[in-house]
């Protein structure tokens, strides 16, 4: 069952047991191997979500993101050289105003993504909102604060984490995470709406065929769809 946003003010300490710490170590090791493969081709990446924050569960995903706009050929070559098996490749655009992104899924719970067009600040801050960590952060065993799908701020502690609601504290949370208040308000609105009406789907989701490249599919979509074409040429 999906986690629902919590509206009431709540502070709670969560202490990690040995099983959870072992799971975190396992997921972080897998993440670092993926990030190292990309780093060997000078592709700097971050991991975002529970792996970065530390509050992992058996259902946690490994979401690696390359902030710059790399050549998809270089990304796929880096994964191939590291003997990473690719399950499927997709282009996804959440809404007409968001940047289209490439997703390379290696299994049901692991993916590498990167933007295919210039990202707006609110789009880039989305990853910091959920908590993002660089390779060196993982290597040092550090965890970062971020917000989960319940709209609870996860703040790492020596024993686990403290969690507290974001609603009503958007300004404080934005300052702590180093992002704009607009980003926090945007995510709060989106997650509350999802809780009320359910998932409404994405603007574009297209799986690539074996012979296609991400750039090829982007061009096809831009040629056919004026909204994609406008977003592709937008500079802000």
KAJO-V488719 format. One record per pair of residues at least 6 apart in sequence whose ideal C-beta (glycine too) atoms are under 7 Angstrom apart, sorted by the first residue. I is the first residue (numbers start at 1). J is the second residue. D is the distance in whole Angstrom. If there is no record, write none. Layout:
# KAJO-V488719
I/J/D
I/J/D
This chain:
# KAJO-V488719
3/148/7
3/149/5
3/150/5
4/150/6
4/195/5
5/150/6
5/151/4
5/191/5
5/192/6
5/195/5
6/150/5
6/151/6
6/152/6
6/165/5
7/167/5
8/165/7
9/165/6
9/168/7
10/164/6
10/165/5
11/162/7
11/164/5
12/163/5
13/162/5
14/160/5
14/161/5
14/163/6
15/159/5
15/160/5
16/159/7
16/160/4
20/56/7
23/56/5
24/54/6
24/56/5
27/51/5
27/56/6
27/60/6
27/62/6
28/51/6
28/138/5
30/62/6
31/47/5
31/51/6
31/62/5
31/64/7
31/138/6
32/135/6
32/138/5
32/139/7
34/64/5
34/84/7
34/112/7
35/45/5
35/47/7
35/64/6
35/135/5
37/78/5
37/79/6
37/82/3
37/84/6
38/45/5
38/66/7
38/78/5
39/135/6
40/78/6
41/74/6
41/77/7
41/78/4
43/66/6
43/70/6
43/74/7
43/75/6
43/78/6
45/64/5
45/65/6
45/66/5
46/65/5
46/67/7
46/127/7
46/132/4
46/133/6
46/134/6
47/62/7
47/63/6
47/64/5
47/132/7
47/133/6
47/138/7
48/63/5
48/65/6
48/127/4
48/130/5
48/131/6
48/132/4
49/61/7
49/63/5
49/130/5
49/131/7
50/56/5
50/60/5
51/60/6
51/62/6
52/131/4
52/132/5
52/133/4
52/144/5
52/146/6
53/131/4
53/143/6
53/144/6
53/145/7
53/146/5
53/154/5
53/156/7
54/143/4
54/156/5
54/161/6
55/148/7
55/154/5
55/161/6
61/109/5
61/110/7
62/109/6
62/110/4
63/111/6
64/112/5
65/113/5
65/114/7
65/127/6
66/75/7
66/114/4
67/124/7
69/114/7
69/115/5
69/116/7
70/114/6
72/102/6
72/213/6
72/214/4
72/215/6
75/104/7
75/112/7
75/114/6
79/86/7
79/104/7
79/112/7
84/106/6
85/106/6
86/104/6
86/106/6
87/105/5
87/106/6
87/107/6
88/105/5
88/207/6
89/103/7
89/104/5
89/207/7
89/208/4
90/103/5
90/205/6
90/206/7
90/207/5
90/208/7
91/100/6
91/102/6
91/116/7
91/204/7
91/206/5
91/214/6
91/217/5
91/218/7
92/101/6
92/103/6
92/202/6
92/204/7
92/205/5
93/100/4
93/202/7
93/203/5
93/204/4
94/202/5
94/203/6
95/203/5
96/203/6
96/227/4
96/231/6
97/231/7
98/123/6
99/115/5
99/117/5
99/118/7
99/119/4
99/123/5
100/116/5
100/117/6
100/204/7
100/218/7
100/228/7
101/113/5
101/114/7
101/115/5
101/116/6
102/113/6
102/114/5
102/116/6
102/214/4
103/111/5
103/113/5
104/111/6
104/112/5
105/111/5
116/214/6
116/218/5
117/231/6
117/232/5
118/234/7
118/235/7
120/236/7
121/180/7
122/180/7
122/182/6
122/183/5
122/186/6
125/179/4
125/180/6
125/183/4
126/183/7
128/177/6
128/178/7
128/179/5
129/146/7
129/147/6
129/177/6
129/179/6
129/183/6
129/184/7
129/187/5
130/146/5
130/147/6
131/144/5
131/145/6
131/146/2
131/154/7
132/144/7
133/144/5
137/144/7
143/156/4
145/153/7
145/154/6
145/155/5
145/156/7
145/176/6
145/177/6
146/154/6
146/177/7
147/153/6
147/166/6
147/173/7
148/154/6
149/191/6
151/165/7
151/166/5
151/167/6
151/188/6
151/191/6
152/163/5
152/164/7
152/165/6
152/166/7
153/163/7
153/164/5
153/166/6
153/173/6
154/161/5
154/163/5
155/161/6
155/162/5
166/173/5
166/184/7
166/188/6
167/188/6
170/181/6
170/184/4
170/185/6
170/188/7
171/181/6
173/184/5
174/180/6
174/181/4
174/183/7
174/184/5
204/221/7
206/217/6
208/214/7
208/217/6
221/228/5
222/228/5
222/229/5
222/232/5
